[in-house]
Amino acid sequence: MSFKPLPTASQRVPAIARPHVSERAMKTLDIVEKFVDEECIPADAVFAQQLGTTISERFSAHPAIIEDLKAKAKKLGLFNMFLPRNHFKEGAGFSNLEYGLMAELLGKSATASEATNCAAPDTGNMEVFAKYGTEAQKRKWLDPLLNGDIRSAFLMTEPDIASSDATNIQLRMKKEGNDWILNGSKWWSSGAGDPRCSVYITMGKSDPTNPDPYKQQSVIIVPADTPGVTVHRMLSVFGFDDAPHGHAQISFNNVRVPDSNMVLGPGRGFEIIQGRLGPGRIHHAMRSVGGAEKALELFVARVNDNNKKPFGKMLKEHGTMVERIAKSRIEIDAARLIVCDAAIKIDESDAKGAKKEIAIAKIMVPEALLNVLDRTIQAYGAAGVSQDTPLAKMYANGRTMRIVDGPDEVHMMQLGKSEIRKGPAVMAKLAKAKAKSAELLKAHGLAKRDPLAMSKL
């Protein structure tokens, strides 16, 4: 059976993004794609089997296949691609856009991100250390993270408050001599279940009476084995446990950490998390685009399956399926362009300068992913919601993207208010055009009238 080969990753880079992608990055994209397709995707099934079946097995496991993949990735130079070249000497030298295109490819496999040491939450945590950490903090925590020797967790969300508004955070940090004493609870602490998780980057309230609500919080480094830290349970996502890294509920009971573990300084928490979450949202978004591409591949494979002939016709002969595939392609390509635009804007300025573009990507991409997954699940029927396809787990993970790193509503509110603030300028622009129109009508000897009014025949 002859067929036209698919275009390579470098050939699929959107035309508007190509001027911003280096020749080295183009070559690396094709290497990443080959590594994901030929090494990681086949290894996903092995990873799932090596985890085990019981809860205790799954959250104490470190599948050997991961270390095999990491060794291959290092040999290929595919390690730590996420640290942008404009800001960090520790990274592989790619821009946010270039890594974003690579993250799309990594998003098609369950093992690829960790295999290349580009898995969340480690990526964001390494950026915190690289951007804000002291030299001592970098050597103790950043170096082993960059080498893939340990893993980390980011502790921000809390169970008893509305964490979508980070000013509500209640975990208390109290200064006592040269130490900080931490008391409180966290949950959805992704990464904390992994036996290799050695450090928590933790946000808490260090100055609750500060009149500026955005200077009440601080970020501090908490070694995972510090006395007083208790991991109570792992939370599931639509029934999936996401082992081994998981999502933990953790309590702090008089947890004592030295002042030298404070990141950047007391009251700088919001500054740090904004610097962390901006690029992280781009990483999530591009991995989600990759997930949508994988779902579309599965959709196309399904409609071309000769064994599936409802009502005597192959699925690809049913107009509904053709239309759904077309809609999926439109939404994926639109989502990719939105994320590329945001990544380019970050590269040109920073995450703060790309606030609008990041918000649009954060809202639009998960919606596109879920739409494509829903159509693909429908094409697979009962198999689509079963463990025999990856679609159900992909849908569960995709749905969480509308909540993590700030729920859609927060970004929608921010985006809408930003547009509304343009009101006076927009009204002035329209008034100026109206006045000019009146001048032109007068100059041409015409009177203003209803443009729909018809003259009598």
N, C-alpha and C positions, 0 to 999 in steps of 0.2 A: 504494500500500500504506500503510494507516494503522497507526500504532502509538503506544503510550503513551510519552511522552518519559521519559528516565532522570532520576532525581533529581539535583540539583546537588550539588557537593561540600559546600556548607554545609548542605544538607538531610540529608546522610549522616553528619554528625558524631554520634557515639554520644551517646545521651541523658545518660549519666552524665558526659560530658565537656563538654556544652554550657554549664553554669554557669561553667566555667573559660575559655571562649572569648569574647573581646571581639567587639563588633559589627564593628569594623574588620577583625579577623582573619577573621570570617565572610565579609565582602565580598571580602577578599583571596584566600581559598580559591577562590572562584568565578573570580576573575581568573586565578589560577594554573592552574586546571583548563582554562580556555579557551585559555590560552597553550600549555600542554602538548599539548592535543588538536589545536589548529589550527595551531600553529607548530612545536613541537618534534618530535612524532611524525612528521609528514610530512618534516621535515628530517633525520631519522635516516638515511634512505637516501642522501641527498646527502652527509652527513658520511662515511659508509662509503666512498663513491666517491671523495671528495676526498682521502682518506688515501693512495691509491695502492695498489700491489700488492706491491712489493718491500719487504724489511725496511728498507733505507736510506730509501726513500720514506716509509714509514709512521712511522718514528721521527724524521723531520725535518719532517714535515708539520704545518701549523696550518690546518686546513680553514677556508676563508673563511666558510662558513655559520655557524660558531660566533660570529664577530664580528658577523654580521648579527643573530643571535638575542640576543646580549648587548645590542646597541643597542636592540632592541625591549623586552627585559626591563627595562632601565634606564628607558626611557620610561614603562613601566607601573608603575614603582616596585617591581619584583620583583628586588631585588638584596640580597645579604647578609642574607637573612631569618633566618639560623640563630643569630646572636649574641643570647642571651636578654636581655630588657629588664631583668631584675632585677640583672644584673651588668655589662653593657657599654654604654657610651654610643655605641659605634661602630656598633651593629647597627640593624636596622630597627624594633626596639621590640616584637618578639613574644616570647611565652613559649616554653619548651621544648615544651609541649604544642601550641601554635599552629603552631610551625614543624614539629613532628613530623607534623601532619596535612597540611601542605604538602609535606613530604618524601615522603609516600606518593604524592602525585600526581607528583612529580618522578621517582620510581622507575619510572614507566611508560615513560620515554624514555631513550635513550642520550645525548642531548644536553642535556636539561633542567637537570640539576644544574649543569653548567658554564655554561650559558647564563645562569643566575641567580646565578652565583658562589657556589654552594652545594655544590661538589664536594669529595669527599674526595681527598687528605688535607688540602687547603687549609683546609677548615672547622676541623678540629682544630688545625692549625698557627696559624691566625688567633686561635683562642681562647687558645692558649699566649701569643702576643704580647700580646693584649689583657689577659689576666689576670695574667701574670707579667713581661712585658717592661718594660724601662726606656723612658723617653720617647724616647731616641735609637734604641733597637731598634725601637720602634713606627714612628717616622717613616721609618726606613730600609727596613723590611720590611713592616710591617703596612699602611701606606698604599697601596703599590703592589699588595699582595695584595687589599685591599678594593676597589680600583679595577679589578681584573681585568687588570692590566698584566703581571703575572708569575705563575708558579706555584711550588709548593714540594713538598718530599718530607719524610717522617718516617722516620728511620733508627733502628730499634730491633732488629729480628730479625737473628740471626747464623747463618751456615751450619754452624758447627762445634760448637754447643752445643744444649741443649734450651731454646729461647727461650721456651717456655711458662712457665718460671720465670725471671723477669727478673733475679733475683739472679745468674744464671749469666753474664750479659753480660760479655764479655771485652775489647771494644775499649778500649784503654788511653788514658787522658788523663793526661799528666804535665805539671806546672807547671814552666815554665822562664822565669824573669824575669817579664815582664808578659804572657807567652804561654802557651798550652796546646799541647802536642804530641800529636797523635792518631795511633795505630797500631792497625790491626785491619781486620776485614772486616764488611760488612753485606750482607744480601740481602732480597728481597721489599720493596725500597725503592720503594714505589708512588709514581708521579709523577715519578721521576727521569729517565725517558726523554723527557719532553716538552722540546722545544727552548727553551721559555720557563721551565723550572724553574731558578730562580736561587738557591735557598737550601735547605739541608738542616737540619732540626732533628734533632740527633743525640744519642743516649744512649750513654754509655760509663762506664767504671769509673775514677773519679778518686782513690779512697781505698780500695784493696783490702784494707788491714789494719784498717779500722775494725771494731770488735767488733759494731756494729749492721749487719747485711747490707743493711738498707734505707737506709743512709746512705753506702754506698760509691759510688753512681752519681750522675752529674750529666748535665744536658742543656745542650748548647752549640750555638750557631748557626754553621754552616759554609757560607760562600758556595760555590756549586757550582763556580766556576772557581778555587778555591784550589789552588795547586800541591801535588801529592802525592795528589790525589783521582783515582782511575781507575774509570770505569764499564766493567766487563768484558763484561756481556751483559744481555739482557732475558730474564726467565723467562716461560714460557708457563703458562697455566692450562687444563689439559685440551686443550692445543694452540692455544688462543686467546692472541694476544699483547697484547691490551688497548692497542694503540697509539692515540694517540701517548704517553700518559703511562707505560704499562708498569710493570714490576716489575723493578728493577735489582739486579744484584750489583755491589757497590762495594768497593774497598779503599782504605785510608788508609795512606800511607807517609810518616811524619814530616810530617804536615799541621799547619801552624802557624796558629793563630787567636788573636786577642788576648783577654785576660782580659775585656774589655768585652763579649765575645760570650757569656759565661756567663749562663744564664738563672736568675734568682732567687738563685743562689749555689751553690757546691760542696756536694755531698751532698744536694741537694734534688730529685734526679731522679725518685724514686718519687712524691713529692708532685705533681710536674708531670704525670707520665704518668697518674696516677689522675684528676687534674683534667681531663685531656684526653680520656681514653678513655670516661669515664662518659657524657657527652652524645653522644659519637661513636657509642657503641653504640646509642643511641636513634635517631640519624640512620640508621645502617645498617638497623636493625630496621624502621623505617617505610618506607624505600625498598624493603625486601624485601616488606613488606605490599603496596606498590604493584605490585611485580613479580608477586606472587601474584594480585592483581586483574586484571592484564593477561593472565596465563595463563588465568584463568577466563573472561575475555571471549573469548579465542581458542577455548577449549573450547566455550562456548555457541555461538559462530559456527559451529564445526565440526559440532555436532550438528544445527544448523538448515540445513545445506547440502543442498539437494535433489539434488545430484549424488552424494552419498555415501549409498548404500543397500545396505549389506551384508545379504545374505539377504532382499532384497526389502523391507526396512524402513529408514526413516531412522534415524540413530543415536539421535535423541531418543526413538524408539519402543522402544529396547532398555533394559530395566530397569536393567542394569548401569551404563549411562551416566547415567541419571537419579540413581541412588544416588551415583555418584562426584561429580556436580555438587553434590548436596546436602551431601556430606561436605566438599567444598572450601569451600562457603559457610560452613559451621559453623567450620572451622579458620581461615579468614581473619578472620571476625568475632571469634573468640576471641583470635586473635593481636593484632588491632588494640586490643582492650580491654586486654590485658596491657601493650602499649606505652604506651597512653594513661595507664594507671595509673602506670607508671614515670615518665613525663614530668611528670605532676602532682606526684608525690612529689619529683622533683628541683626543681620550681618552688617547692614548699613548704619545702624544706630545701636540699639540694645533692646532688651525685652520691654522696657518702659516705652521706648519709642515706637514699638510695634503692638501696643496695647489693643488697638482696634482690630488689627489683622489677626492677632492671637485669639481674641474673643470670637471672631467670626469662624475661625477654624475649629475652635473648641465646641461651638454649637453645631456647625454644619456637618463635620466629619462623622461623629457617632451616628447621627441621623441617617446619613448615606449608607454607612456600614450596616445598620440595622435593617434598612430597606432592602439592600441586596441580600442579606442573610435570610430575611423573611421570604423573599421570592424563591430563593434557592431551596429553603426548607419545604416550601409548598411543592416545588417540582419533585422533591424526593419523597414526599408523602410521609408515611409513618417512619420510614428510615431516617428522615431528616430530624426527627425529634428523639431518636434513639442513640444509644452508645455506639452504633455501627458506623456513624459518620461523625466528624468533628463539629458539625454545625450547631448542635445544641450548646456545647461548651463555648463555642465562638460567640453565639448569641448572648449567653450569660455574661461573658467578659465584655462584649460590646455594649451591653446595656449599662454596665457599671461606668463606662466612659462618660455617660451623661451626668454622673455624680462626682467622680474623682476630680481632684485639682480644681474644685469649685463647681457647684452644680450649674446646669445650663441657665437657670433662672438668674443667677448672679451676673453671669456674662451678658445675658439678654438685657437686664436692667442697666448695666453699665453702658452697653452699646446704644440702647434706646435713649438714655439720658444724654449721651454724647451727641447724638443726632439732634435731639430737641434743643440743646444749647446753641445750635446753629440758627435757631428761629429768627432772632433779630437781623442777622446778616441775610438770611433767605428772604425775609419780608422786605428788607431794603432793596435787595436785588430785583424782586418782583415789582415793587413800587416804581423803581427807576425805569424798568421796561414799559410799564403802563403809562408813565408820563411821556416817555419817548414816543410811544404809539399815538398818544393824543396829539403831540406836536406834528407827527407825520400826517395824521388824518387832516389836521387843520391846514397844513402846507399844501396838501393835494385837494383842498376844497371838499373834503368829505366829512360827513357827520357820523358819529358813532352810532351803530345800530346792532340789532340782534343778528349775528351771522347766520342764524337758521331761518330768519324771516324770508319768506318767498314773495316775490313781486307777483301781482295779479296778471294773469294771461290776458 
